[in-house]
Amino acid sequence: MQLAERMSRLGTESAFDVLLRARALEAQGRDVIHLEIGEPDFDTPEHIVQAGIDALRHGDTHYTPAAGIPELRQAIADYVSQTRGIAVAQQQVVVTPGGKPVMFFVILALAGPGDEVICPDPGFPIYASAVEFAGARAVPLTLREEDGFAVDPETLRSLISDRTKLIILNSPHNPTGGVIPGSALDEIAAMAAERGIMVLSDEIYSRMVYDGAFESIAARPGMAEQTIILDGFSKTYAMTGWRLGYGVMPAALAEQVTRLAVNCHSCVPGFTQIAGVTALTGSQAPVEAMVAEFRRRRDAVVAGLNAIPGITCQMPAGAFYAFPNVSQIGDSAAIADRLLNEGGVAVLDGAAFGAAGRGYLRLSYANSLERLEAALERMRQVLADG
């Protein structure tokens, strides 16, 4: 079989590879604590589930508009207008099956051979994968521990060229939990506005900020017209399996992204979209309770990691990930393998998120406090054994 050359440029997401290895160990009777996969361990709130069930029973099982049903697009427009402090119209919203299509479609629409897209490093691996697949060049923007894993505006400025078509930001950040401070967003916005560069702002963890309020670059002067907001329901409402995300962007770009949606997946199921309307307009108490529990787990996990000899870990400001530095102990990939095979603790090598992640591990604390404490004890034992 002769594959197209572009397939060699397509990357993957290692969390699913590690999950597969962990499941294989479980099939052999091993007890594995899952800290590798980035999804809430909570169930979707009951009122959202019921809305989906009711929609199914009412026959909402047919094709829907490619950009999403009007009710959900309007609910998203209202929600983003309220939470970001900008005016958003329904025509700017495109509903997708999860957040990844927004990444792919926006990159395909804006970047091609000879173009450059600046991506965070470490960062969600699909950014660079989609850029390279589109034939453009992914330019890594190094995020440093000493900067709290936030974007340093001067480092970003040094990477911008006449070929830069898109800057990708992610705050709160996967894999580090870092948050870009408002002062840095101001500087980044000024750079992008001056050069007319579009920004893809991945805000999927926007409801999971532990200190202060969430800030979006789209709210900066002039940036509403140059920003694509990526958000969705997977993390905030524990709806990963529902596959429901969205992009908010200039209406002209939304038209092009909708064309890509028609060519790719046609539309998103209506019953999941009805559930999305209920998620946005219904009670937010389950979200608040989940974030409060994540904060409790975060504090315990970071304290436990810093108590292990050779490990240091900053306090993440958002999301539900810890990103401990294990470089004093050894190679991060080898350590991740040992923790899984010897300790039954599934974590990710930081290098899976880019070269700047080497020497770190990513742990998702979306697990019970009891299991997290057990994982920390297993890590101590494995690493103490050398």
N, C-alpha and C positions, 0 to 999 in steps of 0.2 A: 504494500500500500504506500502510495506517495502522498504524504500530507502536504498541505500548503505551507509555505515558508513561514507565514505569520504565526502558525501554531507553536513554533519554537520560541516565540516572544511572549507567550502567554504563561503567566505564573500561576500560583495556587495559594491556598490559605492553609497553613500547616496545622491549625487548630483541629481541622477535621482529620488530618493524618494521625495526629496524636490520639484523638478520640477513638479512631479505628484500632490503634494499637492497644489502647486501654481496654476497649471492649473485648479484644482477643484475650487479654489476661483475665478478664472477668469470666470469660467462657471456660477458662481453665480452673476456675474456682478461687481466683485471687480477689481480694478486696481492694478496690481502687478508689481513691478520693479524687474526684474530678474538679480540678482547678484550671483546666485548659480551655474550656469552651466559653465563649463570651455571651452567655444568655442568663437572664434572671432565673433563679430557681423557684420563683413564685408562680402560681397558676394565674391565668388571665382572670381578672375580676368577674364575678358572677354576672353582674348586670350587662357586661359587654358580651359574655358568652350567650346570655339569653337573647340579646338583640340579634346575634347571628343565627341562633336556632329559629327564632320567630321569622326572620327573613327567609330562611330555607323553607319553612312550613308554608309561607305565603307565596312560594313559587319563584323566589328571586334567584333563579338558577340559569338565567339566560345571558346573552351578550350584553355588555354595558358600553358606554362611550369610551373610546380609547384613552382619553385623558382623565377619566373618572366620572362618577355620577355627580350631577350638579350639587346634590345635598352635601356630599363629602367635600367637594372642591370649595364650596362656600364655607363650610365649617372650618376647613384648614385655613382659608384666607382670613377668616375672623380670628382664629387662634393665633396665627402668626402675626397679624396686625397688633393684637393685644400684647403678646409676649415679647415681640421685638420692637414695638413702638414705631412701626412703619405702616403705610397704607398698602394693602395687598388686595388685588382684585381676583375674582375666581378664574379669570382667563390666564393668570400667571401660574396656576397650580396644575401639575401633572401628577396623577396617582400611579404608582408602580408596584409590582410585586416584590416588596422589600426595597431597601435603599440602594443596593448595588446597581440596578438598572439606571438610576439617576447618574451615578458615576460614569457608567459606560456611555450612556446616551449623550451626556454633556461633553465628555471628552471626544467622542466620535464627531460631534457636531462642531467642535471648536478647534481641534488640533489634528494635524496630519503630518506627513513626511516633511522634515525640515523645521518643524515647530518644536518648542520646548514647553514642558509643564513642570512647575516646581512642586515637589511632593515632600512632605515631612519624613524625616529619617531619624529615629525609628518612626514607622507609621503603618497604617493599615495596608497590607501588601497588595490589595486589589487596585489601589491608586496607580502605582507604578506599572502593574501588570496591564491595566487597561490602556495606559498611555503608550506603552511599548507596542501593544497589539494594534493600536491605531496608527502606528508607524512614526509617532513622534518620539521625542527623547525625554525620559524622566530625569529631572535634575534634582538630586537629593538635597534637602534643606536640613542640615544637622541640628537636632535638638539636644541640648547638653544638660546633664544633671545639675551642674552649678547654676543653670538658669531656670531651675524648676521644670525642665523639659518644656518650656514655653518657647515660642518663636522669638529669636533675637532679630529685631528689625534691621540692624546693620548687616548681619549675615545674609538675610534675605535680599537686601539691596545689592549686595555683591554678586548675587546670582541672576539678577534680572538682566536680560539682553533684548535686542531687537527681535529675537525669535520667541520670546516668552509670550505665550497665548493664554496661559491660565496659571493661577496660583491656587494650590489646594491647602486649606486650613482645616484643622480638626481640634475643636475645643468644646468641652473637655475631651481629652486625648486618649485614644487607644494606640499603644498599649500602656502608657505611663501614668494616666490619670492627671496629667498636667493641664493647666488652664491658662490661656493667654490673657494677661492683664489688660485692662482698658487702655492704658497708656501705649502699650505695644500695638493694640488694634488701631489706635489713632494714627500711629506712624505708618502701619501697613496700608491703611486706607488711603492715606495721602500719597504713598508710592503708587498704588494701583490706579488711583484717580489721575495722577499726573501722566502716567504712561498709557492709560486706557486699557488696562489689563483686567480681564474678568477674574473673579474669585469664586471658587467652589468651596463653600463653607459647610463642612460636615458637622451638623449640630445634633446628631442622633442622641447624644448624652446630655442635651441641654437642661433637662429636668434634674440632673444628678450633679449639682454643684453644692459642695458642703460648706463653703465659706464665701459669703457675699452673694450677689445676684448674678445670674447669667447675662453675658453681654454678647451681642452679635455684631459682626463687622457691617452687616447690612444696614444698621441704624446710623452709621457714620455718614456725614454729609456727602451726597452724591453716590453713595455705594449701593443704594437700593436698585439702581439701574445697572450695576456692574457685578452683582452678587447672585449666585445660585445657592439657595439654602437647601441642604439635604437634611431631611428629618423623617421620622416614621414612628411606628407604634410598637416595634419589637422590644425595645429596651424599656421605655417609659411604662408601657401597659402590659409587659410580660406577654407579648403576642408574637414571639419569634416565628412560630409555626404557621401563623396566619398569613405571612408574607404580604405585608402592607406598609408601603413607604410612600414618600412623595418628594417632589422638588418644587421650589418656589423660585421663579426666575422672570426676567423680562418677557412680556407676552410674545414677542417675535421669536425668541428662543424656545418658548414653550410650544409654539406651533411646530418647530422643527423636531423637538424632542418627542412630541406626539406622533409625528410621522415615523420616527424610529420605533416607537412603541407598537404602532400598527404593524410594522414589518417584523417585529420580534414576538410579542406575546398577545397581540390583539387588544386585550383588555384585562382588567382585574375583576375577579368574581364579585358580583353584586352583594352577596351576603356578608363577605368580609368587609366591604366598604360600609355597609349599614352598621356593622359592629364598630367600625372606625368612627362614624358619626357619634355613636353613643359614648365611645371612649372620650372624645373631645368635649362633648356637651354634658356628660353625666358627672357623677360624683368623682372627685379627685382624691378622696380620702385613701383609697388603696395605694395610689402613687406615693402620697406623703408618708404612709406607713412603711412602704417598701424602702424608700430613700432613707428614712430614719433607721431602719434595720441595717441597711448597707453602711451607714455611718458607724454604727456600733461595731459591725464586723471589721470595717476598715481600721478602726482604732486598735482592735485586738490583734489583727493580723500584722500591722506595721510594728507594733510593740513586740510581738512574738518573733518576727523576722530579725529585728535589731538585737534581740537577745541571743541569736545564734552566732557563735564566733565566726568571724570572717565575712559576715553579711551586713550590709548597710542598706537602709531603705528609706527614701523620702516619704513624707505623708502626702498621698495623692489628694488633689483638691477637687476632683470630680470623677465621674464614671464609677466602675466597680472593679478596678484593677490595681494591683500593687506591682511595682517594677524594681525588685531588689537588685542591688549590685553584688555579684558573686565573684568578681574578678580576682579577689584576694585568695579565693579557694582554688580556682582552676578554670578550665574551659567551660563556658556556659552550656554548650551543646552536650558535652559529656556529663555535666551535672544533671541536666534535665533527663538524660537517658537513665542515669543511676537512680534518680528519684523515682522514676516510673518503674524500672525493672526490679530494684532492690527494696524500695519503700512503698510502692503502690500509690505514689502521689503523681498525678498527671499535671504537668506544668509545661509552658512553652519556652523554648530558647529565645532570648531576646533578638538574636540575629535573624529570626524568621520575619522580623519587622524591618529589616534593613541592616546595613553594615554598622551603623551607629548603635544598634541594639546589642552588639556582641559584648559579652561580659555581664549581661543581665538576664533575669528570668521574668516572664509575665505570669502572674497568678491572678485568676479571677476569684474574688471572694463572694461570688454568688453561690454560696453553699451555707449550710447551717453552721452556727458558731461551734457546735459540738464537733462537727466534721473538720472545720478549719483548725480547731485546737489539736485534733488528732493528727492532721496533716503537718502542723508545725512540729509536733513531737517526733513524727517519723522523719522529717527533714533533719532534725537535730541528730537523731541516731545515725542516719545514713552518712551525713557529712562528718560526724565525729569519728566514724570508722575509716575515714580517709578514702 
